[in-house]
Amino acid sequence: MTDLAPFTFYHSTHRIQYGAGCLSALADIAKDAKSTRACVLIDAFFLGGQVHGRLEEILGDYSPVFHGVPQHEPDTDSVDAARKTLEESGANLVIAVGGGSAMDTAKAARMLISNPGPIDDIVGPMGRPMNPHDSLFVCIPTTAGTGSEVSESAIVAKTGTDYKMVLRNQNMSARVALLDPELSVSAPPSVTATAGYDAVTHAVEAFTSKVSGPMTDPFAKSAMELLAGNLERAYQEPGNLDARGACLIGSMQAGIAFNSAHLGLAHAIAGAMGALHHTPHGLANALALPWTMAFNAPAMGEKGDVVAGIFGAENSATGLSRLRHAVGLDISLDDHVPDAAARDRVAEGASKSGQVKVNPRLASADEIRVILEHMRRPTEGAEPYLNL
């Protein structure tokens, strides 16, 4: 693979800038926007470390306030804490640094300031009216996974419940996304794997979605190619900046694709597993995707062949099974959903997801139960055989 040259790409209201060390562009971005005060919502993992120190150095002229975002998936408590810090800081430059949790928390917190009141008032998977926040919003992903830096949605759990809220509006989106592969080098292999497989799932499901089209397919296809060729390398060689960079770009492209094309059955299952059993999102997708692609095979047509070719196998399910095994995610569902009653609840929850409607093949709760039963057995990288 040829070396990836740095680039800057403008899409809608987003500026996407890629390159090792491009974190330093923050200083000029802040200056051009006439920013006066910065608030950095940063994954708590980085507080007090090298990334934190670098940000303080870059943003020294903007009196930066730092707020550590908990590493668990966003909930109403963590969003409210971030909102409070943002409000008290009076910042007109808001920067989210971390994985999807940090970025989604920042998205929701900003909207709660410009749309005061209960978060329930702005919840809606197809979008609700929201007043914009007058800050410049910059997202800087440190993992290649969610694509949150370029999507217009956020998912927030209601603390103390199994309910996950979807917020969606163009005013939530970051104006600038900086993709700096140097920031992802410190991610443990397990995080690289789960985040990366989340990005793979975004790309595959956006490409095969019933509402995919000529504007989303090129992004989804490129994302699959970048991730298929580099996720395993990034997992095995954490310091490989080319592989890290390719995964970051692939994750971003998948985010652009699914923002319009939506997702599918694997995400419906993963969402229910996350809500009911707090299964990490990327891992839940890895458990589901080879099996949901086996289920989808009769309905995918030529697109199934494209996916199979990209992932180097005779069919898409086998290719995704091999990749899952190569990055250490080939485990049993039983480790996270312990019994038949729990599987029934996941099946019922998944069947109600809007993602099922755009999946290539409609799935009933009974069919999802069968898929979950098969998910109990690791594939060891072989073809997943599904009795449906």
C-alpha positions in Angstrom: 0.0 0.0 0.0 1.3 3.5 -0.8 2.0 5.9 2.0 -1.0 8.2 2.8 -0.3 11.8 2.2 -1.8 14.4 4.5 -4.9 16.0 3.2 -7.7 18.5 4.1 -11.2 17.7 2.9 -14.3 19.9 3.2 -17.7 18.4 3.4 -20.9 20.4 4.1 -20.1 22.3 7.3 -17.2 20.0 8.2 -13.5 20.5 7.7 -11.7 17.1 7.9 -7.9 17.3 8.2 -5.7 14.3 8.3 -2.0 13.9 9.0 0.5 12.8 11.7 0.9 15.7 14.1 -2.1 17.7 12.8 -3.3 18.2 16.3 -1.1 21.3 16.2 -3.5 22.8 13.6 -5.8 23.6 16.6 -3.9 26.9 17.3 -4.6 28.3 13.8 -8.2 27.0 13.8 -8.8 28.8 17.1 -7.1 32.0 15.8 -9.0 32.0 12.5 -12.3 31.6 14.4 -11.5 34.5 16.8 -11.9 32.1 19.7 -11.3 33.6 23.2 -11.8 30.7 25.6 -11.5 26.9 25.2 -13.1 24.0 26.9 -11.7 20.6 26.3 -14.0 17.6 26.9 -11.4 14.8 27.0 -11.5 11.1 27.6 -10.5 10.7 31.3 -7.8 8.2 30.2 -5.7 11.1 28.8 -6.0 13.5 31.8 -2.5 14.3 33.1 -0.8 12.6 30.3 1.1 13.5 27.1 -2.0 14.4 25.1 -3.3 16.6 27.9 0.0 18.4 28.1 0.2 18.9 24.3 -3.3 20.4 24.3 -2.4 22.8 27.1 0.6 23.9 25.1 -1.3 24.4 21.9 -4.2 26.2 23.5 -2.3 28.2 26.0 -3.6 31.5 24.7 -7.2 30.4 25.1 -7.3 29.7 28.9 -8.3 26.1 28.3 -10.6 24.4 30.9 -10.4 20.5 30.9 -13.1 18.2 31.8 -12.6 14.4 32.0 -15.3 12.4 30.4 -15.8 8.9 32.0 -14.7 6.0 29.7 -18.1 4.3 29.9 -20.7 4.9 27.3 -22.4 8.3 27.7 -25.3 8.6 30.1 -27.4 11.5 31.3 -25.2 12.0 34.4 -21.9 12.3 32.4 -23.6 14.5 29.8 -25.0 16.8 32.6 -21.6 17.1 34.2 -20.0 18.1 30.9 -22.8 20.6 30.3 -22.1 22.2 33.6 -18.4 22.6 32.9 -19.1 24.0 29.4 -21.6 26.5 30.8 -19.3 27.6 33.6 -16.4 28.0 31.3 -18.1 30.4 28.9 -16.0 28.8 26.1 -16.6 29.7 22.5 -14.2 27.0 21.4 -15.3 23.4 22.4 -13.0 20.5 21.7 -13.9 16.9 22.2 -10.9 14.5 22.4 -11.2 10.7 22.7 -13.4 7.9 21.4 -17.1 8.0 20.7 -18.0 8.4 24.3 -16.2 11.7 24.7 -17.4 13.0 21.3 -21.1 12.0 21.9 -21.0 13.5 25.4 -19.7 16.8 24.0 -22.3 16.8 21.3 -25.2 16.3 23.7 -23.8 18.7 26.3 -23.5 21.6 23.8 -27.1 21.1 22.7 -28.4 21.1 26.3 -26.9 24.6 26.7 -28.5 26.0 23.6 -31.7 24.0 24.2 -32.3 24.3 27.9 -34.7 21.9 29.5 -35.0 18.1 29.8 -32.9 16.0 27.4 -36.1 14.2 26.5 -37.2 17.3 24.6 -34.5 16.9 22.0 -34.5 13.1 21.7 -35.5 11.6 18.3 -33.6 9.2 16.0 -34.8 11.0 12.9 -33.9 14.4 14.3 -35.6 17.0 16.4 -35.4 20.8 16.1 -32.4 22.1 18.0 -31.0 25.6 18.4 -27.3 25.8 17.5 -24.7 26.5 20.1 -22.5 29.5 19.1 -19.2 27.9 19.8 -16.8 26.5 17.3 -16.9 22.7 17.8 -13.9 20.5 17.0 -13.8 16.7 17.3 -10.5 14.8 17.6 -10.9 11.0 17.6 -8.2 9.0 19.4 -9.7 5.6 18.2 -10.8 4.5 14.8 -14.3 3.4 15.5 -17.5 5.4 15.9 -17.1 8.0 13.2 -18.7 10.4 15.7 -16.5 13.2 14.5 -18.5 13.4 11.3 -21.9 12.2 12.2 -24.9 14.4 13.3 -26.1 12.0 16.1 -25.3 10.9 19.6 -26.5 8.1 21.8 -27.0 8.7 25.5 -28.2 6.2 28.1 -30.7 7.4 30.7 -28.9 6.8 34.0 -30.3 4.0 36.0 -32.4 2.5 33.2 -32.0 0.3 30.1 -33.2 3.2 27.9 -30.8 4.6 25.3 -31.7 7.9 23.7 -30.8 8.9 20.2 -30.2 12.6 19.5 -29.9 13.8 15.9 -29.6 17.2 14.4 -27.1 18.9 12.0 -26.4 21.5 14.7 -24.8 18.8 16.8 -22.1 18.1 14.3 -18.5 19.2 14.7 -17.4 22.0 12.4 -13.9 20.6 12.3 -12.5 17.0 12.6 -8.8 16.5 13.1 -7.5 13.0 12.3 -4.1 12.6 13.9 -2.9 8.9 13.8 -0.2 9.7 16.5 -3.1 10.0 19.1 -4.2 6.5 18.5 -0.9 4.8 19.1 -1.5 4.5 22.9 -4.7 2.6 22.5 -4.5 -1.0 23.8 -4.9 -3.8 21.2 -8.3 -4.7 22.6 -9.5 -1.1 22.1 -8.0 -1.0 18.6 -9.9 -4.2 17.8 -13.3 -3.4 19.3 -13.3 0.2 18.0 -12.0 -1.0 14.6 -14.7 -3.7 14.2 -17.3 -1.1 15.1 -16.0 0.9 12.1 -16.1 -2.2 9.9 -19.7 -2.8 10.9 -20.6 0.8 10.1 -19.0 0.5 6.6 -20.5 -2.9 5.8 -24.0 -2.1 7.0 -24.0 1.4 5.4 -23.0 -0.2 2.1 -25.7 -2.9 2.2 -28.5 -0.8 3.7 -31.7 -0.5 1.8 -31.3 3.2 1.7 -27.7 3.3 0.6 -27.0 5.2 -2.7 -24.5 6.7 -5.0 -23.4 9.3 -2.5 -22.9 6.9 0.4 -21.6 3.8 -1.4 -18.2 5.3 -2.4 -17.5 6.3 1.2 -18.6 2.9 2.5 -16.7 0.9 -0.1 -13.5 2.9 0.5 -14.0 2.5 4.3 -14.2 -1.3 3.9 -11.1 -1.4 1.8 -9.1 0.7 4.2 -10.2 -1.2 7.3 -10.0 -4.7 5.7 -6.4 -4.0 4.7 -5.2 -2.3 7.9 -7.2 -3.2 11.0 -5.3 -6.4 11.6 -2.0 -4.5 11.0 -2.9 -1.8 13.5 -3.9 -4.5 16.0 -0.6 -6.4 15.7 1.7 -3.3 15.2 0.4 -0.6 17.5 3.1 1.9 16.4 2.3 1.5 12.6 1.1 5.1 11.7 0.2 4.1 8.2 -2.2 1.4 9.4 -3.5 3.6 12.2 -4.1 6.5 9.8 -5.9 4.2 7.3 -8.2 3.0 10.0 -8.9 6.6 11.1 -9.8 7.6 7.6 -11.9 4.4 7.1 -13.8 5.1 10.3 -14.5 8.6 9.2 -15.6 7.6 5.8 -17.9 5.0 7.3 -19.3 7.7 9.6 -20.1 9.9 6.6 -21.8 6.9 4.9 -24.0 5.7 7.8 -25.0 9.3 8.6 -27.3 9.0 5.5 -27.5 5.3 4.8 -28.1 4.2 8.4 -27.1 0.7 9.6 -28.6 -2.7 10.0 -29.3 -5.8 12.0 -25.9 -6.2 13.7 -26.4 -2.7 15.1 -29.9 -3.5 16.2 -28.6 -6.5 18.1 -25.6 -4.6 19.5 -27.9 -1.8 20.7 -30.1 -4.2 22.6 -27.0 -6.0 24.1 -25.6 -2.6 25.2 -28.8 -1.5 26.8 -29.7 -4.7 28.6 -26.2 -6.1 29.4 -23.8 -3.2 28.9 -21.8 -5.1 26.3 -19.2 -2.8 24.8 -20.6 -1.6 21.5 -17.8 -2.7 19.2 -17.6 -6.1 20.7 -21.3 -6.6 20.4 -21.1 -5.7 16.7 -18.2 -8.2 16.3 -20.3 -10.9 17.9 -23.2 -10.2 15.6 -21.9 -9.1 12.2 -20.7 -12.4 10.6 -24.0 -14.1 11.6 -26.2 -11.2 10.4 -24.3 -11.1 7.1 -25.0 -14.9 6.7 -28.7 -14.1 7.3 -28.6 -11.2 4.8 -26.8 -13.2 2.1 -30.0 -14.1 0.1 -31.0 -10.4 -0.1 -27.7 -8.7 -0.9 -27.1 -9.5 -4.5 -24.0 -8.0 -6.1 -23.2 -6.0 -3.0 -22.6 -9.3 -1.2 -20.0 -10.2 -3.8 -18.3 -6.8 -3.4 -18.1 -7.2 0.4 -16.8 -10.7 0.0 -14.1 -9.6 -2.4 -13.0 -6.7 -0.2 -12.6 -9.0 2.8 -10.9 -11.7 0.7 -13.4 -14.6 1.0 -15.9 -16.6 -0.9 -18.7 -14.8 0.9 -19.1 -11.7 3.1 -19.9 -13.7 6.3 -16.7 -15.7 6.0 -14.5 -12.7 5.3 -15.9 -10.9 8.4 -15.6 -14.0 10.5 -11.9 -14.3 9.5 -11.2 -10.6 10.4 -13.0 -11.0 13.7 -10.9 -14.0 14.6 -7.7 -12.2 13.6 -8.2 -9.4 16.0 -9.2 -11.5 19.0 -12.9 -10.9 19.0 -14.1 -14.5 18.2 -15.8 -15.3 21.5 -19.1 -16.7 22.7 -22.2 -14.7 23.2 -22.6 -16.6 26.5 -19.9 -14.4 28.0 -22.3 -11.4 27.8 -25.8 -12.7 27.4 -25.9 -15.6 29.9 -29.1 -17.6 29.2 -32.2 -18.2 27.1 -34.3 -15.7 28.9 -31.7 -13.0 28.4 -31.4 -13.9 24.7 -35.2 -13.6 24.4 -35.1 -10.0 25.8 -32.3 -9.1 23.4 -34.2 -10.5 20.5 -37.3 -8.6 21.4 -35.4 -5.4 21.9 -33.5 -5.7 18.6 -36.6 -6.5 16.6 -38.0 -3.0 17.6 -35.0 -1.1 16.3 -35.4 1.1 13.3 -32.2 -0.4 11.9 -34.1 -3.6 11.1 -36.2 -1.7 8.6 -33.2 -0.7 6.5 -31.4 -4.1 6.8 -31.2 -5.9 3.5 -33.5 -8.6 4.8 -36.3 -8.1 7.4 -35.8 -10.1 10.6 -38.5 -11.1 13.1 -37.9 -11.5 16.8 -38.0 -15.3 16.3 -35.3 -15.1 13.5 -33.2 -12.9 15.7 -33.4 -15.5 18.5 -32.0 -18.1 16.1 -29.2 -15.8 15.2 -28.4 -15.2 18.9 -28.4 -19.0 19.4 -25.7 -19.3 16.7 -23.7 -16.4 18.2 -23.0 -18.6 21.2 -20.5 -20.5 19.2 -17.2 -18.9 18.1 -16.5 -19.5 14.4 -12.7 -19.8 14.7 -12.5 -17.7 11.5 -14.6 -20.2 9.4 -17.8 -19.7 7.5 -20.8 -19.1 9.8 -23.5 -21.5 8.9 -26.9 -20.3 9.8 -30.1 -22.4 9.8 -32.5 -19.8 8.5 
